[in-house]
Amino acid sequence: MADLSKLKRSRLGPPPTAEEASLNLSAPETIPPGLPEPNKNPSTKPSSDPLTHIASRIDGRSLRRTNRVIPLALRVTPEFDNRLRTIAARDRILLAEVLERALAAYEERTAP
């Protein structure tokens, strides 16, 4: 049989008795003042369709979503990289947006 005498003993001591323990587990849950009660506003009813519920959520990632999912790896000169990054930083846009605008300008200029 296993020798359990070598197991570490708890350094916390014995648990408090039921009379000494906090009553927070038996207390009713309350909503802090100022917060709306759940399901009181009909516009915030949870949807029965989970996809609709997920699509309606807005978080930081969805605010930054650009729908750019295709990776594009290019080999460019250091001068081109510097110019591209300088324009992106100056206009506070993504590198991909600089390239998209450049392509649109090129197509406008060379369109028949």
Phi and psi in degrees as a GROMACS rama.xvg file:
@    title "Ramachandran Plot"
@    xaxis  label "Phi"
@    yaxis  label "Psi"
@TYPE xy
-71.4819  142.536  ALA-2
-90.5205  104.28  ASP-3
-90.4207  0.450781  LEU-4
-71.3233  -20.2541  SER-5
-89.438  -3.33198  LYS-6
-68.6243  147.155  LEU-7
-65.5882  138.827  LYS-8
-92.9632  150.794  ARG-9
-65.7639  135.442  SER-10
-92.6515  1.86123  ARG-11
-84.3962  -18.9614  LEU-12
88.7091  -176.799  GLY-13
-72.677  151.338  PRO-14
-68.3975  157.113  PRO-15
-69.0435  156.852  PRO-16
-72.3138  167.511  THR-17
-61.4376  -31.3521  ALA-18
-73.431  -31.9337  GLU-19
-84.0112  -20.4725  GLU-20
-70.2123  156.855  ALA-21
-66.6273  150.815  SER-22
-94.2539  9.84375  LEU-23
-65.8203  -25.4297  ASN-24
-74.8997  -26.9274  LEU-25
-93.9435  -7.08041  SER-26
-76.1367  147.981  ALA-27
-72.0517  151.578  PRO-28
-77.5372  136.057  GLU-29
-126.026  153.512  THR-30
-94.6803  132.082  ILE-31
-60.293  147.816  PRO-32
-62.3018  142.253  PRO-33
97.6769  -19.0295  GLY-34
-90.4623  141.77  LEU-35
-70.6905  147.837  PRO-36
-73.5097  144.125  GLU-37
-64.1319  143.649  PRO-38
61.6126  20.024  ASN-39
-87.5049  -28.3723  LYS-40
-93.661  117.628  ASN-41
-65.5075  -22.0063  PRO-42
-75.1251  -16.1249  SER-43
-105.495  21.2993  THR-44
-63.8744  135.987  LYS-45
-67.5268  139.353  PRO-46
-77.2175  147.305  SER-47
-76.5646  -20.2807  SER-48
-90.0328  116.896  ASP-49
-63.8256  -32.8512  PRO-50
-67.4231  -37.7127  LEU-51
-65.9847  -40.0283  THR-52
-63.2216  -45.5096  HIS-53
-65.7095  -40.5192  ILE-54
-66.8067  -27.6861  ALA-55
-82.1025  -13.3299  SER-56
-72.4092  141.238  ARG-57
-122.959  122.793  ILE-58
-132.724  -178.719  ASP-59
-60.9957  -37.7477  GLY-60
-66.9667  -39.9371  ARG-61
-69.6706  -27.0179  SER-62
-72.3221  -26.6048  LEU-63
-94.5828  -0.258644  ARG-64
-63.5295  132.902  ARG-65
-117.02  -6.01808  THR-66
60.3049  23.0904  ASN-67
-96.8552  104.364  ARG-68
-118.737  -7.33895  VAL-69
-95.0443  119.069  ILE-70
-73.6706  143.495  PRO-71
-133.425  110.633  LEU-72
-103.306  127.63  ALA-73
-127.207  149.106  LEU-74
-107.873  117.183  ARG-75
-128.113  166.746  VAL-76
-74.8901  155.865  THR-77
-59.3599  -32.9964  PRO-78
-66.3016  -43.733  GLU-79
-62.9468  -43.4074  PHE-80
-59.792  -43.4937  ASP-81
-64.1088  -44.2511  ASN-82
-62.7952  -43.7156  ARG-83
-62.8596  -46.7045  LEU-84
-68.3848  -33.8819  ARG-85
-64.4332  -43.9981  THR-86
-64.7915  -43.9415  ILE-87
-62.1539  -42.2683  ALA-88
-68.8116  -40.6369  ALA-89
-62.6953  -44.6128  ARG-90
-90.6759  -1.48658  ASP-91
53.6379  51.9033  ARG-92
-129.94  169.934  ILE-93
-76.015  156.377  LEU-94
-58.7928  -39.1308  LEU-95
-62.4076  -35.3018  ALA-96
-68.4325  -36.3999  GLU-97
-61.5377  -46.1049  VAL-98
-66.3829  -37.6501  LEU-99
-63.4689  -42.6927  GLU-100
-67.2903  -38.19  ARG-101
-64.5839  -40.6968  ALA-102
-65.6123  -42.4064  LEU-103
-62.5588  -41.851  ALA-104
-65.7445  -39.2863  ALA-105
-64.5294  -42.9002  TYR-106
-65.6712  -38.7662  GLU-107
-64.0098  -40.4694  GLU-108
-71.5075  -35.4136  ARG-109
-102.431  5.13092  THR-110
-67.7212  139.224  ALA-111
